[in-house]
Amino acid sequence: MTKEKVIPQIRFSGFTDTWEQRKFRKQYQKITEKNDLSFGADKIISVANMYFKSDVKQSDDDYMRSYNIMRLGDIAFEGNKSKHFAHGRFVENTIGDGIVSHVFDVFRPIADYDLLFWKYLINNEGVMGRIMTRCTKASTMMTNLVADDFLAESILVPSIQEQQKIGAFLDKLDSLITLHQRKYDKLTKVKKAMLEKMFPENGSPYPEIRFKGFTDAWEQRKLGDTVQITMGQSPDGSTYSDVPSDYILVQGNADLQNGWVSPRVWTSQMTKKADAGDLIMSVRAPAGAMGKTAYNAVIGRGVAAIKGNEFIYQLLEKMDSDGYWKALSCGSTFESLNSDNIKNADVLIPDVAEQEKIGEYFLAIDRLITLHQRKLEKLKNIKKACLEKMFV
């Protein structure tokens, strides 16, 4: 094995040594430590998600004795196949001593190790995937680990000092991801709650929460009498291209990213048009999903263009969230909305000044949500790159 293959692409300053090739049997041993009833149902570990289960009822003593003890730092093989783990995966216990079902093979470290480093290494498909192909056997639902074959495999390991650096860095990165995920989740919940309170509910023409100075009842109208709606018409397939100088083509939800049109297909044929600033509604599965366009674009039959302000956008988003459009499209074999469905929708509308206030409020929330969403995506991409380049 050449030196290039045993040194990661990204390293912390001060580390230059070649990583050691080590047999798993020099790092772990398979254990069969059974529960002697020292651990109750409150210490049953979910291997897939690594937490203590809180909804498990105490079983009889004989069954509780069948559980394997999994101590801090132990690893267990979880055989569920997924798009991320083609042959199952190992999960390290980072939460404390507990018990797992007897179906899990548990291995205990017997050499010096850094808890956090091995958490990321043992669960890294880029490293472990090729090993798993050689030490697992496929079955109908899951893969089964051949323990002796696993222990005979080798892995590249740095010094304990470098392990500590890598583990601490990735753990801090995960903490940042969790922080922004929580902020993102909180903001989406706040928005959902405020949409319910700042738009009328249950047939009332008055919302529960209003900006100061607004007291008039909202007026019921048909959506088609309130905004201009253009149903899409697909151009001929022969006119599709990947030439950005042609017209941007918006065909459906696949052309929207984070609520905005993201060009991916173009066409040389003009059929129906959406102008920059228009709202875009998906009229085929998922019918009712909303977006916006910052471009002039050709719209295919999977979408409609709506000339509406920010208030109308938030109103239509709420209708989608409430399942209004889904209920209309349920009767068809293929979930879809037609022009009459959209134009004849009954909506409650306040005066223009209140529309502007509500639109500005929710636009500010949407911008915060987008900010945290982008930070999340960036951090996840950084982590993905680190997992690929900080391990061998």
C-alpha positions, 0 to 999 in steps of 0.5 A, spaced: 500 500 500 502 506 497 503 512 502 498 516 499 493 511 500 494 511 508 494 519 509 487 522 509 487 528 504 485 533 510 489 533 516 490 538 522 497 541 523 502 537 526 500 530 524 504 527 519 505 520 521 502 514 516 496 511 519 496 504 522 493 498 518 490 495 524 485 488 524 479 489 528 480 483 532 486 488 535 481 493 536 474 490 538 472 483 541 465 480 540 462 480 547 456 476 550 455 479 556 448 478 558 443 482 563 443 480 570 437 484 571 442 490 573 438 494 567 431 495 567 426 497 561 429 504 562 436 502 559 433 499 553 437 502 547 435 504 540 441 502 536 438 505 530 438 512 533 442 511 539 437 513 545 434 510 551 427 508 549 422 511 554 416 507 551 418 500 553 414 496 558 418 492 563 418 484 561 418 478 565 425 477 568 427 471 563 426 476 557 430 481 560 435 476 561 436 475 554 438 482 553 445 483 551 449 489 555 452 494 551 457 499 555 459 506 553 464 505 547 461 498 545 459 498 537 453 494 535 451 491 528 445 494 525 443 490 519 437 494 516 439 496 509 438 503 506 440 508 501 446 510 505 448 503 508 448 498 503 450 492 507 448 495 514 452 499 519 455 499 526 453 504 531 457 506 537 454 507 544 455 514 546 450 515 551 452 510 557 451 503 559 445 499 557 442 493 554 440 491 547 436 486 544 439 479 543 439 480 535 445 485 535 452 483 535 456 487 540 463 488 540 467 492 546 474 496 545 480 492 547 485 498 545 486 505 546 481 509 543 477 516 542 470 515 543 468 520 538 473 519 533 470 511 533 463 514 533 464 517 526 469 512 523 465 506 524 459 509 521 462 512 515 460 508 509 465 511 505 470 507 509 466 501 512 462 500 506 467 496 502 468 492 509 461 490 510 461 487 503 466 482 505 463 480 512 456 480 511 451 476 508 444 478 505 437 476 507 430 477 505 429 484 510 436 485 513 444 483 512 447 478 517 454 480 520 459 474 520 463 476 526 469 472 525 470 475 518 469 482 520 474 481 526 479 479 520 478 485 516 483 491 517 482 498 518 487 504 518 487 508 524 491 514 526 494 516 533 490 517 539 492 524 539 489 525 532 483 521 533 481 526 539 482 532 534 478 529 529 473 526 533 472 533 537 472 537 530 466 533 528 462 533 534 462 540 534 460 540 527 454 536 529 453 540 535 452 546 530 448 542 525 443 540 531 443 548 533 441 550 526 436 544 525 432 546 532 432 554 530 429 552 523 424 547 526 422 552 531 421 557 526 417 553 521 412 551 527 412 559 529 410 560 522 405 554 522 402 557 528 401 564 526 398 562 519 393 559 523 392 565 528 393 571 523 388 568 517 380 567 519 378 560 521 372 556 521 368 560 517 369 567 521 371 573 517 375 575 523 382 572 524 384 571 531 390 576 531 391 582 527 395 588 527 393 594 530 388 599 527 385 593 523 378 591 525 374 590 518 371 583 516 375 580 511 371 579 504 370 573 501 371 572 494 373 567 488 381 566 487 380 568 480 376 574 481 382 576 486 388 575 482 390 573 474 391 565 473 395 562 467 395 555 467 401 552 463 402 549 457 407 544 455 412 546 449 413 540 444 418 535 447 423 536 441 424 544 443 427 542 450 434 544 451 440 545 456 442 552 452 441 557 458 440 562 452 433 559 451 427 560 455 427 557 462 422 551 462 418 550 469 414 544 469 413 542 476 415 541 483 422 538 481 424 545 478 423 549 485 428 549 490 427 552 497 421 555 494 424 558 488 424 556 481 431 553 479 433 553 472 434 546 470 431 545 463 430 550 457 426 550 451 426 554 444 418 554 444 414 559 448 407 557 450 404 560 456 409 565 460 410 566 467 413 573 469 419 574 474 415 576 480 409 571 479 407 566 484 408 558 481 403 553 483 404 546 482 397 543 479 400 536 479 402 531 484 404 535 489 398 539 487 398 546 491 405 546 492 407 553 492 413 557 489 416 563 486 420 565 480 425 571 479 425 569 472 421 570 466 419 563 464 415 558 460 410 554 464 408 547 462 402 543 464 404 541 471 404 548 474 400 555 474 402 562 474 399 567 479 400 574 479 399 575 486 403 579 492 406 576 498 399 576 502 396 571 496 403 567 496 402 566 504 394 565 503 395 559 498 401 556 502 396 556 508 391 552 503 396 547 501 398 546 508 391 545 510 390 540 505 385 544 501 388 543 494 389 535 496 381 534 498 379 537 491 384 533 487 383 526 491 377 524 486 382 523 480 386 517 479 392 522 478 393 528 483 391 534 479 388 541 479 384 544 473 383 551 472 376 551 475 379 548 481 383 554 482 379 560 480 373 558 483 376 557 490 373 561 495 378 565 499 377 571 505 381 577 503 382 583 507 384 590 505 390 592 501 393 595 507 392 589 512 395 585 506 401 588 506 402 588 513 401 580 513 405 579 507 411 583 510 411 579 517 411 572 514 416 574 509 421 576 514 419 569 517 421 566 511 427 569 510 429 567 517 427 560 515 431 560 509 437 563 512 437 557 517 436 552 512 442 555 508 446 554 514 444 547 515 445 545 508 452 548 508 454 545 515 451 538 512 456 539 506 462 541 510 461 535 514 460 530 508 466 533 505 470 532 512 467 524 512 470 523 505 477 527 506 479 526 513 478 518 513 482 513 509 
